[in-house]
Amino acid sequence: MIYSSAQDWHDAPHKRVVLFAMSGLGKTHISNLLRDTGDWFHYSIDYRIGTRYMGEYIADNAKREAMKVPFLRELLMSDSIYIGSNISFHNLAPVSAYLGKPGDPSRGGMPIDEYRKRQDQFRRAEMAALLDTGYFIDRAMDLYGYPHFVCDTGGSICEWVDPEDPNDPIMTELSKHALLVWIKGDAAHTAELIRRFDKAPKPMAYQPEFLTRVWNQYLSENNLEPNDVDPDSFIRWTYAQALAHRQPRYQMMADRWGLAIDAHDLMADASPANFDALIASALDQKRP
């Protein structure tokens, strides 16, 4: 790790961290608070994905739908209107909408082959965005003069890395530049995340092998053909399994490559000062 102790962290003129956790445990919230101090550059992986790596896919998908409407088709063909996504740090819905859900098209789903294609596009986009972290650390300093840097990752980072491999290319690259920090939830957090997701299910990215397993299992257990699947029912059914699948992967990432801070401790006093203190404490606990 690039900081060896609490004192090393406190004395560092440049604090650089990569936050990872399930969506909903405070990564973006604490990143926003750090940015608001004026000393931290906030690098959002999801924003980078939606603007740099998937912006064209998202815009083309919207255009494809617009082309089905004769009035809009005529305007598009004559370059009379422009269609693009209005993605921001606070509105990443265009990325989720593009990822979509598999199942019955009449209920908002898409064929599983198209779904797999978009999942693969997202996988490649997220891996590229993660590997851009070092570039953005340099850019934040050289261009804007920010002394500190926080990388706000998506919940699916654990799907694309091998946390048991000491030579994993993404983890190796990230750990060269920043301290990897897992915001660790507990059973109560898991129950709350499941409750929220059940109320408002939204698209997710899955490891290909995991997706194949749960998709086949869902079809078999419910005696369904792919186009008969209710998209929201499928992703609700899958969510708790996805949490269970990711938790040990996050743990291995923290054990091998970084450290963990407790989500309860972080959100009990969601402030830059408390974040600073939690990192320092975790570093000293990590020391052999």
Disulfide bonds with the S-S distance in Angstrom:
none
